Amino acid sequence: MNVLLIHPPSANPLLDKVYMHEPLALEYLGAGLKEDGHEVEIFDARLEGSIEKAYHRFRPDIVGLTAFTSHVRIVKAMAENLKRLDPDLLVVIGGHHATVSPEDFNVHGIDLVVVGEGVQALREIARFAEAGENFSAIRGLGLVRAGAEILLTEARPYTPLDALPVPDRSLTRRHRKHYFSEWLQPLASIRTSLGCTSRCNFCALWPITGGKYLRRSVASVVDELKGIEEPNVFFCDDESMCDVRRMDALADAIDGAGLRKRYFLYARADTVVSCPELFIKWRKIGLAQVFIGMESFSDERLGRLNKGISIAQQRNAVRYLQDLGLIVYANFMVDTDFEKEDFARLTAHIRELELQHVGFSVLTPLPGTELYRQRRRELVTENPELFDMVHAVLPTRLPLSEFYSRMLDLYTKSLPLSQTVRSLARFGPLRIWKQLALLSSFSRYLKKAHLET
């Protein structure tokens, strides 16, 4: 069968210029389908033109779509358009939002919703479709029923990660030079684990796996790294360093294999502080940048988020990583209850930490999180496009226009000008002007964001 896998664009195209990682989940799906003899294409709508042209050229029997919460209406519209082209087309939706809120896709234009791990589910869907069998026997599905509640089949346990195929990166070969994160371009992505051992109330990643932390073997990760051509590799694990022993062994194995790349990964501040020798080892094999979710500027606020770290650990982690020569990318959550003094305290905290690179997201109760269950009734909008961590979907204490004005100040005043210049210099002479234009566009966007909420 011909299967077309589609990665949707962001609701705001500007966000796809801030970073763009390869559609790794679709590469996993494609690899599994190709093992079963199906023809597969990936359509990256962030980079490509008309889906209709792709449909007419490839003539798929099945279309698979993926979506985060902010993509919900976008993929629904895509599904409806594809169904107009071919009413007999089998349209399947999966991904994060489909797993936490499958009922949101119980609509005309979509036939099946994959809940949970999708590689084996989609392989079974293709096999059942080819044989004309009833999909209700497949675990981990939502069967769309017009005018009635979605019918959920028996839950599917997550496939052991080593049992999954290696992602087929040949399916995105024509686009690989375009995938990036900040100055790291071209950038490949690799997943070595799934889930997280922490219990932050704003995160849906650990509930999806039932609180389990799933791991790949060291040997399988090294084998996959050997096949990656890009010089930069992003570990897109929910939390890379949870299993310290495994990551220590992985560093040894990468070094022993003679792999020489630059690595970018997520780590918690408490892990850095408790296992500094691990980061020494990773620095020696190519670790260049560490993303840390700092989230807030006080122990009290961190406690509200159930983050499980302290301000002291933040300070020590930043100091230690910077002493190793690593770039620290810190992200903070801007709570909608912030007053003017809170914005000032956050700015002062960032200055005190002497950070090199900083990002901000608006605290957002995403479906599937404990925060969503706690505060759903307070939402000022249910427009899924606004659940992008930029728009305030909870009431703000400050007038909305002032809230965003102070958000913009965080970007322009939290780092000294000298540090901003050094960060921009990492892009090199060919990309720095595009980055300056992007910063200007993002500033204009933030100034108007209050008008969209």
N, C-alpha and C positions, 0 to 999 in steps of 0.2 A: 504494500500500500504506500501511497505518497502522503507524507506527514509534514505539514508546514508548522514550525514553531515560531511564535511571535513574541518579541520583547517590546512592550509599549513605550511610548515617549512619556516624559513627565508632563504634568498639566501645564507647567510653565517651562518652555524650552530653555530658559536661562539656567535652570537647575542642572540640565544636562551638560552645561558648559563648565560647571564647577568641578565635577568629576564624572567619569564614565567608566565603570568597570565592565569587563566582558560578561556576557550573559551565561555565567558558568552553569546555572541550573539547567538551562536549555541544552548546553553542551553535554551534560550528563544524560538528559532525556534522549538526545539524538544518538549518543553512543549506544544506549540500550536498544533503541529501535533498530539501529543499523546491524547490531549483532543478530537480530531476528530476521534480517533480510529486507527491511523496509527502506524506501528512499526517503531521505530527510533533507530539509532545508531550514536554516534559521533566518528569519527576517528581523533585523534589528531596526525597529521603527524610529529609533533615535538618530539613525544615520542614513536610512534608505528612504526612497520616495513612496510611490503608490503601492499599497497593498493589493489593490485590484489588479495591477499589472503583474505582480508576483503570482497572484492566484491564477490568472489566465495563462501564464507561462508554465507554471508547475502543475496545475490542476490537482490540488491535494484532495485526498479522501477524508483526511482528518486535519483539523487545525487545533493546535494547542496554544493557549494564551496563559501568561503569568501576570500576577498583579500584587502590588502592595496596596494598602488602603487608599492612597492618593490616586491610584490607577483605576479604581472601581468603575466609574462612569465611562472612562476612556475605553476600557476593554469591552464593556457592554455595547458601546457604540460600534466598535470594531466587529464584534460578533454579529450584531444585527446587519451590518453592511455585507458581511460575508454570507450570511444566510439569504440575503436578497439575491446575491449572485448565484447561489446554489442551495435551494431549500433542503437537499438531501445531504449536505455537508455535515459531518459530525464535528461539533464544536465542543472542546474540552477546556475548562479553566482550572488552573492550579496556582500554587504559590502561597505566599504568606497569608493574605487576606482570605483566600478560599479555605485555608485550614482553620482559621480562628472564627470566621463568620460565613460558612458555606451558604447560609440562607440568603445572603445578599446577592447571590448569583442565580437564584431561582426565577429566571426571567426568560422571555422569548429570545431566541437567538443562541442560547447556551443549552447544551444537552446533558453534559456531565460535569460535576465538580469533584476534583481530586482533593481529598482531605488528608493532609500529611505527606509522607514521602511519595514522590511521583514517578520515579524511574520504573519500578516494577508495576505500579498501577497502570501507567500508560502502555507498557508492553502488553499487559493483559487486555487492556481496552482494544488495542490494535488487533490482537489475536481473536478476541471475541467478535469484533466488527467484521473481520474477514470471514469468520465462520457463521456469522449471522446469529450468534448466541445472545442470551439475555444478560445485560450488564449487572443485574442485581446480585449475581454470584461473586462479583469482584469486591473485595474488601477495600474500605477507605474511599468510598464514592458517595457523592450526593446525586441522586437521580432527579433531574428537573421535571416537575409536573405542572403544566400550565393550570393556573387556577386552584392549586392545592399546595400544601406544604411540601417542601423538599423531602425526599425519602432518602435517609442515610443508611448505608449498608454497615455491616460489622466493621469496627475500627481495624485499621491495618497497623501492626507494629512496625517500628522503623527497621529497615533492612540494615544488618551490620555494615558499617561503612566500607570494610574491605571487600564486601560482596558486590559493591557497586562497580560499574565499569569505569574506566578512565575517561574523563570528559574528552569528547571529540572536538579538539580545537580547530581541525580543518574546516569545520562548518562555519567558522567566523574568520577564515584566513583573509578575506578581502577587507576586513575591518580592523585587523589587530593593531595596526599602527595608531589607531584613533583611541584606544583605551588607555586611560590615564587616571592619576590621582595627584592633584597639584603638579609638582615639577617632575614626578616620576612618569615618564612616557618614552616608549611604549611600555605598558604594564600588563603582566599576566596575573591571573588570580588562581589561588589553589585553596582547597578546603581540606583541613586535616582533622577536624573535629566538628561536633554539632552539639549545641546546648551550652550550658554554663552552670558552674557550681554556686554562683551567687544568686540572690533573690531580690534584686532591685524591683520596686513596685511599678516602675514605668516601662519595664521591658517584657516583651512577649516571647523572647527566644527560649528561656528556660521552661515556661509552661508548655510550649509546643512539644518538647521531648519528654513531658511528664517529669521534669526535674532531673532527668538523666543527662550525664555528660558522655557522649559517644565519641570514640576515638578510632582513628585509623592506625595501622601498624606503621612503625618507622620505615620498614622496607618498602611499603607501598608508596609512601610519600616521596622517598628518594627516587624511586623508579619513575614517578610522574614528573618530578623536577628535572630529571635527565632529558625528558622530551619537550621541555618548555624552551622556546627559542629566545624569548624576551630577556633583556638584562635585568629588569626590575620585576619583582614578584611580591604580590600582596597576599598575605595569609588572611583570608576572609572568614576565618573562624569567628564564632560569636565571642569567644575569649580564648586566645591562642595558648596562654601560659598556665591554664588551670592545672594541668598535670605536669608538674615540674620535672619529674623523673623522665617522662616521655620526651619532653622538649630538650632535656639535657642529652638524651641518647640520640635524638634527631640531629642536634648540632654536631655531635661526633660523627654521625653517619654522613651528613652533608660534607663535612670536612674530609672524611675518608674517601668520598666519591670524587673529590676534586672539583665540586661545583662552585663556581665563582659568580655570584649574582648579588644584587642589592635587595634587601628584604625590608618589608614594611608590615608590621603586625600590631594587633591590639594587646594591651596588657593593663592589669589593674595596678594602682599605686601600691597596694599592700603586697602584691606579689613581687614588685620591684624591690621593695624595702626588705622583705623577708628572704629573697633569693638573689642577692646582687651578683653572685658568682655566675649565675645562669646568663645574665646579660653581658658579662665579660666574654663568655664563650661565644654567644651569638654575635657580639660585635666583631670578633675575630673572623667569623665566617661570612660577614657581609651585612649584618643588620645595620640599617641606616636610619630608620625612622620608627618611632613608637607612638601609637595613638593611645592616649589615656583619657578615659571619661572622668574628668574631675567633678563635674556636675554642679558644685556649689562652693560657697566661700565660708561656710560655718559648719561646725559639727552638728549644730541643731538642725539645720536644713538638710544636711546629708542624712541624718537620722530619719527625717520625714520620708526620704526617698528609699529608705532601707538599703542604702548604698554599701554600708559595711566598711567604710574607710574613714580616716580622720584627716583633718587639715595638716596635722604634723606629718602624716604619711605622704600627703601630697608634696609637701616641701622637700622631704627627704628623697622621694622618688625623682622629682625633677632635678634636684641637685646631683644625684648619683648618675642619672642618665646623661646629663649634660657634661659631667666630668669625664664620661666615657667618650664624648664626642658625638653622641647620638642626637638627632633632631627629635624634640618632643612636640607632638601635635596634641594640644590639650583642648578638650571640648567642655563647655559649660552649659547648663540648662538655665534659661531665664524664666523664672516663675512668673505667672501672670499676676501674682499678688505683690510683685515688687513695687516698692515706693521709690521715690527719688534717692533716698539714702541707700537703698539696696543696690541700685545701679552703681552708686559711688563706691560702695564697699566692694563690689565685685571687681570694679576697675582697679581699686587699690590692691586687692588680693592678687590679681594677675601681674601687676607691676612688681609686687613683692616677690613673686615666684620667678621673675625675670624670664618669662617664657619666650620661646622663639616663634611659635606659631600657635594661633588660638582660633577656635571656632565657637559659634553659639547656636543653640537650638531652643525654640520656645517649648516649655514643658507641655507635652501633649499626651492626653490619655488615649493611647492607641487601643483599638479593639484587641482583646486577648490578654490585656494586662490587668493587674490588680487595681492600678490607678483608674482604669476605665470603669471597672465595676464600682469603685468607690465614688466616682464623680460624674458618672454618665448623665445624671439629671441636671447637672450644672452646665452642660454644653450649650453654647450659644449658636451652634450650627451643626448640622449633620452632613454638610457638603463634603464628600470624601476627598475632593481635590485640596481642601484646606487642611487636611491632616498630613501636612508635609514638613512639620517641625519648624516652619517659618511663620505660619499664621497662628494667631491666638484663637483657639476654639473654646477656651474658658474665659469667663469675665475677667477683665483686667482692672486692677485697683486704680491705676492712673487712667486718664482719658486715653483712648486707643491711639490717637495721633501722637500723644506725648510718649506713650509706651514705645512706639516704633522709632520716634526721634531719639530716644535714649538707647534703643537697640543699635541704631546706627552709630551713636557715640561710642558704644562698646568696641565696634570694629575700628573706629578711627582714633580712639584715645587710649585703648588698653595697652597697646604696645608702643614703645618709643619709636620715633621716626627712623632712627638708625637701625633698629631691628626690622622694621618693615622693609627698609631698603635692602637689607641682607637677605630677607626672605624672597623678595622679588628677584634678586640677582641669581637665585638658584634656577630660575626658569631659563636662563641663558639669553643672549642677545636676540635670538630669533623669535622667542615666545614672550618676552617681557612686555612688549607693546600690546599684545593680545590680552595679557593678564591685566594690564592697566585699564584697558577698555572694558574688560569684564568687571573689574572693581567699580568702575564708574556706572555701569549698567545695574549692578547689584545695589549700589547706593540709591539709585533712582527707584528701583523696585521696592526697597525697604520703605522709602518715603511715602509710597502709595499703597503699601500692604494693608494699612488700616481701612482702605476703601473697599477691599475685597471681602472682609470678614462680615 
